[in-house]
Amino acid sequence: MTKIVMIGGGVCGLAGAMMLARDGHNVTVLERDNGPVPQSAAGAWDEWSREGVKQFRQPHYLQPGGWAVLKAALPDVGAALEASGGTRFDALCMMPPSIVDRAPRPGDERFVTTTARRPVLEHVLGQAAQSEPGLEMRRGVVVEGLTTQWRDGEVHVTGVRLRSGQELAADLVVDAMGRRSNLPRWLCAAGAPPMHEEAADSGFIYYSRFFRSSDGRLPALRAPIFASFGTFGVVTLPGDSGTWSVTVPISRGDQALKGLRHVRGWSSVVAACPLQAHWLEGEPITRVLAMGGVIDRYRRMVVDGRPVATGIVPLADAWACTNPSLGRGMSFGLRHAEMLRDVVRKHVDQPYEFAQRWDAVTEEQLTPWYRETVDENRDGLRQLEAARNGTNGQHADASPSALRAALLTAMPHDPDLFRMFLDSRCCITPLNEALASSAVVERVLEVAQGRGRVPLPGPSREQVLGLLN
Ligand SMILES: Cc1cc2nc3c(=O)[nH]c(=O)nc-3n(C[C@H](O)[C@H](O)[C@H](O)COP(=O)(O)OP(=O)(O)OC[C@H]3O[C@@H](n4cnc5c(N)ncnc54)[C@H](O)[C@@H]3O)c2cc1C
């Protein structure tokens, strides 16, 4: 039986630990935050303190791609999420009225998800993990470093060192410490060469507020859940048990809009968006929550063809994290967890091959998603800045950005292109993969030709500035 230590009991650490335990491994999850998992979903939202996850009470939406992994790999957890008030949401309901052929198609069920507020989702996972056979959950345990030895010229991780001074041996250590993972520093301290790392501030700030309805129903969706209005956006996300969130993202550099942190200004801006204003008609259950300084970061442990260390792998956000505008992090992480289970099945007894294989499958299946998400976010930021500066943020060439812009113009007029767009938005198939087909590109350009993007009704920048003053 393989002994696996998972450092970090967030969404993806817990899901990965359960998948590994169900494969017969002996798994210990070490989570720095103390305290028991609340008994109820309501308690999770009201009382759970999770200092280790800064975004714990920020809006989280589980994309259909992530839901599909959860449902397939941990069906009882999926059922528990539904039973805990998770909201079933079919992304196809965002089909624009301009699409004439609205007939359902085989496979359309892939656009359906069940989503919940982050504390509720983690409560469901946490409850399941603590009664999972083969899984030991230890909360209030801080890992401070690694135990290592040299093996065939490489640093090999043999376990972890806890703040208490105790050491815990493992055949495999998984870093699920999230976006603030210390792994590069720990490996350097052990004498390993540096990991490859790319990181940059994503440049967005988010102003979010949660609401609850009196009858358990959600506001009607009259626009895409991610809507753009020149220098700001409005994101309306279903939660669970009749709750939802409304987020206004802006560029970090846009000082004039920072008055959005005050309830009055924030509310008047959302109220000025005719297709979203009714999302304010509920009982507010938070103040306006601001979050900035969110980085895009990608790490790779294989450098120049060799792993910098063996016996440890980064999972989910500890591997790569992105600005959350597209709501993809948990879906990437859940898929990564499923991939980890599969690689462990074949290679766990050969640490060097394991490290190589983990890198290869991550590069093949997830890095394209990471790159595309970062590119799309940079396009989004460029467009916010261009709208502020009165310049044209669009690309007129044949770059991926220009093709994505053409697809946004074309997809409200073509049911296939709309589904292709949703496949990417829902974390099912990356856009670049779909746009690798020349026939698809031709179709996109043909439908986009002579058409422009129809802007959603909303306030001009001058009106927004007036509302914030
Ligand atoms: C503002 C914001 C909004 C987001 N919205 C969405 C969304 O809508 N949809 C979506 O899919 N994703 C979203 N994400 C991304 C999502 O939050 C992450 O992808 C997800 O939390 C990753 O899970 P994880 O388990 O890898 O890490 P985390 O959830 O960050 O968990 C890491 C855990 O490790 C523990 N830990 C850290 N160091 C140690 C240590 N030394 N010893 C022991 N334990 C340790 C921490 O306490 C924590 O519990 C959002 C992110 C942000 C910042």
The ligand as a Gaussian input file, in Angstrom:
#p B3LYP/6-31G(d) Opt

LIG

0 1
 C      -10.993000      35.699000      -6.051000
 C      -11.016000      34.276000      -6.566000
 C      -12.180000      33.758000      -7.114000
 C      -12.181000      32.460000      -7.641000
 N      -13.317000      32.001000      -8.259000
 C      -13.310000      30.776000      -8.815000
 C      -14.457000      30.289000      -9.505000
 O      -15.463000      30.979000      -9.670000
 N      -14.405000      29.026000     -10.035000
 C      -13.299000      28.255000      -9.908000
 O      -13.296000      27.115000     -10.404000
 N      -12.193000      28.682000      -9.257000
 C      -12.167000      29.921000      -8.719000
 N      -11.053000      30.362000      -8.066000
 C       -9.904000      29.461000      -7.969000
 C      -10.049000      28.486000      -6.777000
 O      -10.185000      29.219000      -5.586000
 C       -8.808000      27.599000      -6.722000
 O       -8.563000      27.059000      -7.991000
 C       -8.967000      26.472000      -5.700000
 O       -9.124000      26.984000      -4.414000
 C       -7.736000      25.578000      -5.726000
 O       -7.867000      24.593000      -4.747000
 P       -6.565000      23.991000      -4.048000
 O       -7.052000      22.878000      -3.212000
 O       -5.526000      23.757000      -5.069000
 O       -5.990000      25.182000      -3.148000
 P       -6.661000      25.977000      -1.937000
 O       -8.121000      25.898000      -2.008000
 O       -6.020000      27.322000      -1.931000
 O       -6.200000      25.173000      -0.658000
 C       -4.864000      25.145000      -0.217000
 C       -4.866000      24.617000       1.199000
 O       -3.533000      24.365000       1.621000
 C       -3.418000      24.733000       2.979000
 N       -2.001000      24.968000       3.249000
 C       -1.206000      25.910000       2.695000
 N        0.042000      25.816000       3.179000
 C        0.036000      24.791000       4.066000
 C        1.035000      24.222000       4.888000
 N        2.282000      24.680000       4.904000
 N        0.689000      23.172000       5.686000
 C       -0.577000      22.693000       5.671000
 N       -1.559000      23.211000       4.909000
 C       -1.251000      24.246000       4.109000
 C       -4.286000      25.980000       3.073000
 O       -4.670000      26.263000       4.400000
 C       -5.464000      25.598000       2.186000
 O       -6.491000      24.979000       2.905000
 C      -11.010000      31.658000      -7.563000
 C       -9.843000      32.176000      -7.013000
 C       -9.833000      33.478000      -6.530000
 C       -8.531000      34.022000      -5.978000

